[in-house]
C-alpha cells in the first residue's frame, strides 16, 4: 500500500476542476488523511489545460509530488500532456469514446464519463462530478462521504442541480466498483477529522481578522485577489469594510488614511501593483503611519505569468521606496505561519509605526492543506494608540515627538482637543515643515536607526530541521518550506537538514551565524533566477553558500524535483 497517493484532475479551464478538487480535499480530510493540494492554472477563462493536484497520506505531507498515481483526464489534450508525469504503476482515466483514442495500455483505463454526465445529469457540464465517484472508488472510500460533500458544496444551488451531481458521481463510482478490482490505491481511513482545511491566503485573511482588521482596500491582481474574496465573505460578520479601489495607488493611500485615523488596515497586490504602491509606502514611512501590505508574488517583469509562482521580489521589497526607513518583511511558508505572522504584522506595524510587508506567492496563496486548529491565544492582540479616554487629557500634542525609544505617542484625530499635524515633507516634532539640518538628522535616526534596533529584538527565528548531524544544509524562505521539509524527511539517511526563514527583514543575521558556525555544505533553494537569498545571506552574515538550486519556470518546487536537483549536483 502506498504511503502517498497523488491525484491529478486535468482539463480545460471552466470544467470545474477546482470545485471538484476541493470536494475531494474535504472528503479525504474528513477521512482523517493528511492532504496537500495545489493548482496549475493558465491565465484564461476558458480552454487551455489546468490541473488540480492532490496528494494524500496517513503521515504529514507538505507538498505535492511530480508523478501522479491517478490522472483523471477531462479533455483529450490532457491524455498526452500528463502521461510523462505518471508514476511507474500509475493509472490514467479518460473517456476513450469521447476522445477517440484507440490505444490499449494497462496504464490507460476507459470510463465513459461524458455519456454518464449526459444521461444522469442531462449535460456534459456535470462531467467533473465523475471524478469524485471514480477517485472515491479507487481509494475505497464510502460513497456516502461523496454525496454529503457534494450536497454541502452545492448547497446554494437548486435541488435538481445537487441531485444531478450526486447521480453522475454515483454512476461513475458504481462503474469503477464493477470494472476495476485492484486495491493498490486504497487508503487507510482514520476515525478523526484531520483538522482545518484552507489555503495560504485564507490563513492570511483569518489572521488579519483575528488581529482586528477593519478596513481592506485593493485592486484585483492575481494571485492576491483571493485575500479580498475571503475577507468579503466574512466582512458583514466582523464589521470589516472591503473596498475595491480603482487602482493600487488609491488602495494604499486609502489604508494610510484609515490607519492614520486608528483603523487597522491592510492592502494586497502582486509585484506590478506594488510598483504603483511604492510612493505610498514611503509616505507611510515618513508620516510614521502603520500599514500592512501583502505582495503575492508571480513571475515578472511586467505582466509575466499572471497565474504562476515565483520568489523574485525579495530584493525589491527590502529596497522599495525612496529614502531610508525601517520596515519588516515576513515570508510565511505554511498556513500556520501565514495566520500567526499576519497577526504579528499588525502588532509590529502599530507598535513601531512602520510598514510591514508580507511576501506570499501563487503557490502558497492557492495551495490547500490541513493543519491543526489554530491557537487563538498564541498572540495577544494589543492596540498601541492613545485610548479615547486618555486622549481627552492631552495638551500640546506632538505627533513626531522625540523620545528615547524613537516611538512617538500616536493620537487619533477627533479624540483629542489639539490639532494633529502630519506632513510628507521633513517636519518638526509638531509636524510642521522644516529644512533644519539638526532636526533632519534626529528624524532620520528616529525613523531608521532607533526603529531598526527595536525591530531587531523581535525577529521571528529561523525554523530548523535535522541540523544536528547534517552534512548538507538547504536554506529557503516562504513557500519552499513544504518541499524542503518533505525532502529532508525523505532523505533522512543522507544527513540533510534545512533552515526556513519566515522573516527576511530585518535579517536574523546573529541567529544564522550561530546556526552555521560549523562548516557544512550550504545550498539555498529559491524560486528565482538570481539567487537573491544567497546574496542576502552573504551580505548580512559574511557566509558564502556553496551554491543555489534555482527554479524560475513559474512552477513550484516539490519533493521529486528537489531530490532530482540534489542528485544532479551530486549532493546525494
N, C-alpha and C positions, 0 to 999 in steps of 0.2 A: 504493500500500500504506500502511495506517495506521501511524503511529508508536506510537500507544497504542490498545489494544483493551480495552474494558470489558465485562465479562460479569456478568450478574446471574442468580442462580438463586433464584426466588421460590416460596414455597408455605407450607403450614401448618406450625406447629411440630410436630415429630415425623416429618416426611417425609425427614429425613436431609440437609438442605442443608449443614450444617456438615461432616459427614463427607465428602460428595462434593466440597464446595468445597475441602477440604484435600487431597483426592486430586488435584484439578486443579492446586492450587498446587505440589504436588511434581512433577507431570508437567512443568509449564512451567519450573520451576526447573531440573530435570534437562536440559531442552532448551536451557538457557543463557540463559533470558529473565529479566528483572527483573520482580518482581511486587510488588503491594501489594493486600492483601485485607482487607476489614472486614465486620462483621456488623451488620445492622439487625434486632434481635430484640425480640419482645414478651415481657412478663413473664408468660408462661403456658406450661404444659407441652404442651398440645395446642391446635390451632386458631390463630386469628389469621393474620397474614401476616408471615412472616420472610423476610429476604433475605441471601444471601451474595454479596458484591460482590467482583469480582476484576479488577484492571487489570494488563495485561501490556505490556511494551515492551522493545525492544532496548537502550534507554537507561535510566539510573537513574530510578526513579519512587518518590515518597514519599507519595502519597495516591491515593484513587480519584477517579473522575470522576462527575459528576452524571448525565450522559446515557449510557445504555448502548448499545453496538453490538449486543450479543446478549442477549436475555432468554429464559430458559427458565422458562415458567410452569407449575408443577406443580399448580396448582389454578385454578379458574375466576376467583376474585376477583383473582388476580394479573394477569390479562389486562387488566382495566380500570384497576387501580391503577397499573400501571407503564408504560402506553402514553405518558403525558405526559412521562416521563423517558427516552424513547428518542432516540438520535442521529438526525440527519436521514436517514441511509441505514441505520438500524438494522433488526434483524430480531428479531421475537418468535416463538418456537416454542412451540406448545401442542398439546394433543390435542383437535382440533375435535370429534371424535365423542363423547368423554367429557364435554366441557364444553357440548356442544350449541350451539356458536357457528357461525352460518352466514355471517357476514360474509366477503367476499373483499377482500383488500387485499395489495399487494405486500410490505408490512411484516409481514404475518402468514403464518406457514408452519406447515402442519399435519404433525405427526408422531404416529402412533398409539402413543405410548409406553406407555399403560396396557395396551393389548392385548398389546404386546410383553412387558411385565413379567409379565402373567398367563400368557402362552404359554410363555415361556422360563424364567421364574422360579417360576411356579406361584402367584404372589401379586402384588397391586398394590404391596406394600411395597417391591418392588425397582425402583420407577419412577425413583427418584433416580439409579440407575446409568445410566439412559438419558442423563442429562445429560453424563456423561463421554464416551460414544460420540459424541453429537451435536457437542459442542464440539471434540473431537479431530478429527472430520471437517471441520468448518467451518474450523479453523485449519490443516488439512493436516498434522497430526501422525500418526505411525505408530500403529496400534492396539496394537502390542506394548508401547508405553510405558504405555498404559492398563491392559492386562492385568497387567503387572508391578506397577503401583502398587496396583491393586485387590487383588491377591494379598497384597501387603505390608500393606495397611491392615486386611484382614480375616483376618490370619494366625492370630488366636486363635479364629476361628470354625471350624465343621465344613467339611470339604472341599466338600460339596454346596452350602453357602451361598456359598462363594467362587466356585465354578463358575457358579452361577446369576447372580451379579452380573456376571461376565465375559460370559456369554452374552447377557444383556439389553443390556449396553453394546455388544457386537459387533453385535447385530441393529440397534440404533439407528445405529451407525457405518455399517454397510452401507447402510441406508436413505438416509442423507444422501449417501453417495457416489453412489448411483444417482439421487437425485432433486434434489440441489442442486449445480449445477456451478460456481457463481461462486467465484472465488478472492479475493474482496475482504476476507476475514477471515484469509487465510493469513499465517503468521508465518515469520520467518527464524530457523531454529534455529542455535545455536552449538555448538561441539564440547565446550565446558567447562561443567560444572555451575556454576550461579550462586550458589555459597556456601551459607550457613546459612539455613534457613527456620525462623522462630519468631515467636511473639507477644511483645508487650511484657512480659507477666507471666512468660513462660518465661525471658526475659532477666533479669528481677529475681530469679527463683528460682535461676538458674545463677550469677548474680553473688553471691548470698548464700552459695551452696555454695562458690564459689571463695574467699570471704572467711573461710571457716571456720565457717559456721553449724552449730550442733549441736542447737539447740532452737528449735522454732517452735510457737507457740500462737495459735489464732484461733478465733473463732466464725464460721461461714459467713455471709457477707453479700456479695451481688453488688455490684460486679464483682471483689471482692478474692479470691474463693474459688479462682480459677484458680492463685494462688500456692501455696496449700495443696495443690491437686491435683498440681501439678508437683513440689513438694518431696516429697510422698508417693511419687511414682514413683521418686525417687532415694534415699529415706530409708535403705533397707537397704544400698545400695551405699556411701553416705557416712556411715553411722552417725549419722543425724540422728533425733532424737525429734520427731515431728509430733503435736501434741496438739490435738484438737478440744475447746475449752473450752466450759463450759456457758453462758457469756456473755462480753461484751467486758471486763467488769471483771476476771473471772478471767483472761482471756487476757493482759492487760497486767501484772497482778500476778505471774503465773507467769513471764513473761520478766524481770521485775525481780528475782525471787528467783533465777532461773537465772543471770542476768548478775552479780548480787552474788557468786555462787559461781564466777565466772570462765568461765562458758559463754557463747559468742557466741550471742545470741538475737534473735529478731525476731517481730513480730506484724503483722497486716494487717487492715484493715477498710474500711468506707466512712464517709461523714460521720456518719451516725446512730450507728454503732458507736463512732466516735472520740469522740463526745459523752460516751459512758459511760467512755471511757478517760482523759478529761482529768484526773481526780483522780490517777490513776496516773501520768500524765505529770508532774504537779507533784511527786509522791512521788519519782520517778526524779531530778528536778532537785535536790530538797532533799537526797537521800541521795547525790547525785553518782554514780548508777549508770548505766552506759552502756545505752541502749536504742535500737533501730531500729524505727520504726513506718511502715508504708505506709498512706496514705489514698488508696484507689482511688475517686475522686470519681464521683458520679452526681447527677442533678438532684434538688434538695431544695426546700423543707424537708420534714421528716417522711419518709415512705416515697418520695415523689416519683415519679420514673420509675426503677424498680429496675434496668432493663436498658439505660438510655440514658446519654448522656455529658454532662458539664458541667465547668467550671473555676471553681466559685463558692466554693471553700473556701480561697482564698488568704489573705484577711484572717483567717479563722477559725484557720488553722494558725499564723500569725505571732503571734496574741494568745492562743491557747488556753492554759489553765492559770491558776491564781490566783497572783498574785505575779509577780516579775520574775526571769527566769533566761535563760541563754544557750541557744540551740538552733540547729540548722542545718536548712534546708529545701531539698531538691533537687526539680527538676521536669523529669525526663528527657523528651525529645521523640522518641526513636528507640530501637530495640533496643540499639544500641551504647551510648548514654548510659545506658539502664536497667541494662545489665550492669556498666559501669565505675562509675557513680555509686552503685550498691548496694554494691560493694566499698568505695568511698571512705566510704560512710556508716558501715560497721563500723569502719573505721580511725579516722575522726574521733571517733566516739562513744566509743570506748575510750580514745583518746589524750587527749581533753579531758574525759571523763566527763560527757557531755551527751547529751540526747535528739537524735536525728537523724530527721527526718521526710522521707519520700519521697512526693511527690504524683504519683499517676498518675490515670488516669480510664478509663472504659469503652472509649473509642476506642483509646487506647494498649494497654490490657490485652488486648483481644480482636482486634486487627488483626494480620495476618501479613505479613511482608516478608522478602526475602532480604538478607543482608548478608555482608560479608567475614568470614572466620574471625577470632574474637577473639584479640587478643594477650594471652596468659595471663600475660605478664611485665610488662605495662604498669604495673600497680600491685603494688608489693612488699608482700605481706601480712606485717604485723608484729603482735606482741602487746605491749600496754603495761601488763601486770600484773607484779608481782614474781614471778620464777620460783620454782618449787618448791625448787630448790637454794638460792637466796638467802634464801628465807623462813625457813630453819632458823636463820639467824643474827640475825634481827630481835628486838630487845627494845624495850620502852617504845613500842609501836606506836601511832601517832595516825592514825586513818583520815582525819581532816579537817585534817591538819597545814597550817599556813600556810607557804607557800613563795613565793619571789619571782615565779614564773610564775603561781601560783594553782592549780597542779595538784598534788594530794596523791598520794603513792605508794599504789597500790591492792594490798592484800594479799588473799589468798584464805583464807577460814576453813578450818581444819584443816591448812593448810600452815605456819602459824606457831604458836608456843607461846603467844603472847599472846592475850588476848581481843580481839575486834573488836566495838566498839560502834557501832551505827548508829541514827539516830533521825529521825523525821519532824518532830519539834519542832526549833526552833532549838537548836543544840548547840555545844559546845566542840570544840577540836581532837581531843580524845579520843572525842567522840561522845556526851557526856553532855548532858542538857537544861540549857539556861541561859536567863536573861532579862537577861543583862548587855548593856547598850546598846553598849558598845565592841566586844564580840565580835560582836554582831549586825551592826554596820557593816562589820567586817572580813570577815565571812562573805558578806555581800551583794556586797561589792567582789570577793571571790574568785569566787563563783559567776556573777556577772553581768559586771562591768566587765572583769576580767582575762581571763576566758574569751572574751568577745566580741572583745576586742582580738586575741587569738591566732587565733580563727576567721576574723577579717577578713583575715588574712595568707594564708589557704588557700582563698580564694574561687575557685570554678570560673568562669573567664572567660566572658563572653558570646560566642556564636557569631555571626559577622557574614558577610554575603554581599552582594557588589556595591555596597559603600558608596562607593567612590572617586568615581564620577561621579553618584551617585544624587541626584535632586531630591526624592524622597519615600522615607521610611524607615518600614517596618512593623515593629512590635515585638510579640513574643509570648513565651509560656512554655509548657513542657510540650508536649502533643500537637498544638498548632497548627504545630509545626515543619515537618511534611511539606507541609501546604498552603501555608505561606509560601515554602518552597523551590521547589516546583513552580510557584507563581505568578510568582515573581521570575525564574525561568528562562524561563517562557513569555512574560513581558513584558520581556525584556531590552532591547528598543529603547525602552521607556518610561522608562528610567533610574530603576527602583525597586529598592531594596535592603531587606534585613531584618536584624533583630537578634533572636536567640533566646536566652532566659535559661534555662539548665539549673539555675541556682541562684537562688532568690529571697530567701533569708535566710541569713546576713547579706547585705543587698542590695549588689551591686557598684557602689556609687554613684560612686566615683572613676573607675572604668573607663567607666561610662556617660557621665559628664560629659565625659571626654576624647573619646569616640567622637562625641558630639553637639555638640561645641563650635562647629561651623559651622552657622549657621541653615539648617534644612531643614523641610519639611513632615513631621510625625511623627504616625503613627496607630498605636494599639495594636489588636491583633486578639485578641479574647478570647471564650471560651465562657461568658460570664456576663452578667448584666443591669446590673451596677453599674459596669463599667469599673474593676475593682479594681486592675489593673496600672497603668493611667494614674494613678490616685490615689497608688499606691505610688511611682511614679517622681517625681511632683511632691513628695511628702513627703520623699523621700530625696535628691533632687538639685536641687529647685527648678525643674526643667524642666516646662513645661506643654505637653502634646501638643496637636495641632490637633484631634484627635477620636479616637473609638474605634469600631471595627467590631465589633459585639457580636452574638452568636448564642446563644440560650438556649432553643431548642426541643427540646433533647435529642439533636440530631444534630450531627455534627462539621462543621467547615469542609472544603471541598475546593477545588481549583483553580477550577472553574466558579462556585461560589458566591462565592468571594473576588474573582474578576475582575468578576463582576456587581456586587458591592458597591462596588468601586472605580469602576466606570462610573457607578453611581447617584450617587455623591458627586462625580463629575466630577474624580476624581483622575487618571484616564487618559482 
